[in-house]
């Protein structure tokens, strides 16, 4: 009896591409990704002063009511901080390029449906990640104001620059990832990896994971910062659960309409 190879393996066999060609393709795609990263880092270095102005704005506003300023604890602190901003900006700006190059290299090993979902995930996650980072930039001044407001107006707020920038970057990154979370869960549901019922059954574990993640990305794990990060991520998880439930319900109706009765496979998946 003859067995058919999976579509991905058949594509590789029919292409007859040797290992050297795969390695050459990997080098080309890695070079493109590295070039995009380098361009992003250069742009990040050039706009680092403007980025610092944005990050410094809450401290300037705070200085109107009390003694507040950013401080560097070493002679190379300002340069190190500019390099950190340049690297972070470069990774963010070049993320569509290196993510595409990675997925394009892995695409020959995926089936048509997997390719559609994977590139659909990329197309949806990039703008959502950008939107999440923008939301983080809009959120952090209020967090600085709230956290600094616990100190008396007679006290001085002298912030270490590297610690302060890490605090802001972690908030921005956490909110960006939080916006991408529902897309990731929905793609897993579309691929049949997880069902809505399994997501609903493990909501307690997910909430604990969200709290641990919030504690990791917020310096000193203060309760207010954890709360402001964990709540939006929980809401987004609920939204992903709703979309997964709608998808599973549509599959169940389709299976019931085609067979006249609920499909055992659909019930097993549920």
N, C-alpha and C positions, 0 to 999 in steps of 0.2 A: 504494500500500500504506500503510495507516494504522499509525503507530507509537504506542505507549503511552508516556506520560511517566512518569518515576519516581514512586513513591508520594509522596515528599516534595514534588515539584513539583506533582503533582496536588492535594495538600492545600492548597498555597499558592494555586493557581489557583482551586480551588473556594471557598476562604474569601474571596477577593477583598479581602484586607486591604491597604490602601494603605500607602505608605511612612511616612506620618505616624503610622499606627497602630502600625507596628513600632517607630518611634522613641519613641512614647509608652510602649509596653510595655517598651522598654529603659530608659527613665527610671524607670518604676515599679519594675522589678526592681533597678536600680542603687540606688535610694533605699532599698529594703528591705535590700539587702546593706550599704549604708553605715550604716543604723540599727543593724543587728545588730553591725557592727564597732564602732560607737560605744558600744553597751551593753557589748560585750566589753572595750573599753579601759577604761571606767569601772570595771567589775568588777576588771579586772587592776590598776588603780591602787589600789583599795580593799584588795586582798589582797596588795599588793606587799611589805608588811612580813612577812607569813607566808611568802611566796615567798623572801624574803631569809633568813629563819630556816632554811628548808630548804637553801638554797644555802650558808649559813654553817656548817651542822652539821659537815661534814668539817674545816673550819678550826678549829672549837672543839675537836673531838676531837684534832686535830693539836697544838693549843696545850697539851695536857696533858703532852706529852713534849718540847716545844721551844717557842721563841719564835715564834709564828705569828699573823698577823692580816691583815685586809683593809685596804687603804689607798686613799684618794682623792687623786688628783693635782691636783685643782682645787677651788675653792670651790663650784662648781656640779656637782661630780661625783656627789654623792648624789642630787640632783634628776634629773640626766640618766639615772642608772641606774634610778631609779624609773619614768621615762617609757619607757625601753627595755623594762623588764619589762611595763609596762602594754600597750604596743603588741604585743609578742610574745604575751602572754596573750590580748589582744583578737582577734588574727588566728586564734589556735588555737581559741578558744571559738566564734567566729563562722564558722569554716570550713564546717560543715555547711550553714549558711544561704546564704553567698555561692556555694558550689559548686553547691548546688541551683538557685539563681536563674540561674546561668550555664548550667547544663545544660538547665533548663526553657526558657530563651530559645532555645537551639540545637536543642531537641527537634523542632520542626516540620520542620526540614531533614533529619531522620534517618528511616531506615526502621524498621519495627516491631522487627526483630531488633536493629538498632543501638541503638534506645531501650532495649530490655531489657538489653542488655549494658552500656550506659552507666550506667543507673541502678543496675544490679546492682553495677557497679564502685564507684559512690558508696556504696551501702549496705555493701559489704564493706570499702572502704578507710578509711572514717571510724573504725570501731572498731579496725581494725588499726593505724591511725596513732596513735590514743590509746594502744593497748597498747604500741606502740613507744616513744612518749614516756615512758610509765610505766617501761618497761624502761631507758630512758636515765637517768631519775631514780634508778633503783636501781643503775645501773652507775657513774655518775659519782663517788660517794664512794669506791669502790674504786680508780678511776683516779687520783683525787687522792691517796689514800693511797699507791698504788704509785709514782706519779711523785715525790711529795714524799719518799718513803722513800730515794731515791738520795742525798739530802743527809745530812750528818752531824747527829747530834742536837745538837751544839754550835753548828750554824749556825742563823741566823734565817731564817724563811720569811715574807717580807713581800710579799704579793700585791697587785697593782694590781686594784682592784675591777672596773673595766670589762673588763679583760682576762680576769679570772676568770669573770665572768658570761657573756662571749662564749664562753669555752671550754665552759661547761656547756650553754648554749643550743644551740651547734652539735652537741654530743654528743646532746642530746635530739632535735633536728631530724633528725640523721642516722639515728638508730635508728628514728624514726618513718617516715622515707622508706624505710628498709630493709625494714620490715614491709609496706609497700604495694607494693614492687617485684614480688613474685610475682603479686599480683592483676593488676597492669598487664600483665605478660607473658602471663598466662593469657587475659585479655580480648583481647589482640591475636591470640592463637592461635585463640580462638573466632570472631573476626571474619574469620579467614582471611588476616590480614596476614602472619603469620610461622608457620612450621611448626616442629615439634619438631626435625626434622633440621637446619633452618637455625640454630636456637638452639644445638644441639650443635656444629654446624660452626664457630660464631663464639665459642666459649667463651673462647678466648684473648683476643679483643678485649674481651669482657665483663669478664674478670678484670682486664685493664689499666685499663679504665674505672673499675672498682670501686676499684682502688688509687689512681688519680688523684682520684676523688671523696673517698676517705678522707683523702688528703693535703690536699685543699682544706678540709674541714670540721674538721680537727684543727689547732689553732694550733701553729706552729713545725714542723709535720709530723714530730713525734717518732715513732719506730718503734713504740713500745708502743701509743700511741693509734691509729695507723693499723691496727695488727694487730687491736685490739679492735673496730674498726669494720668492717674489710674481711672478716674471717672470717664473722661472721653474715650479711653481705650475700651472700657467696659461697654459703653454705649455703641461703639463701632462693632464690637463682637456681637451684640444683640442684633444689629442691623445685618451682619453677615449670616447669623442664624436664621433670620427671617427670609433672606434670599435663598438660602439652602433649603429651607422648608418649602418655599414656593416651587423650587426646581424639582424636588423629590415628589411633591404632590402632582406636578404636571406629568412626570414620568409614570407615576402610578395610574393616573387617568388614561394616559396613552396606552399603557399595557392592558388596562381593563377594557378599553375600547377595542383593542385588536384581538383579544382572546375571549372577551365576554365575561371574564372573571378576573379578580386580582391575580397578578403574576406572582408565582412563588419566588422567583428571583428578586422581584421588586420588594416582596415582603421580607425576604432574607436581608436585602440591602438596608431596608428600613430598620 
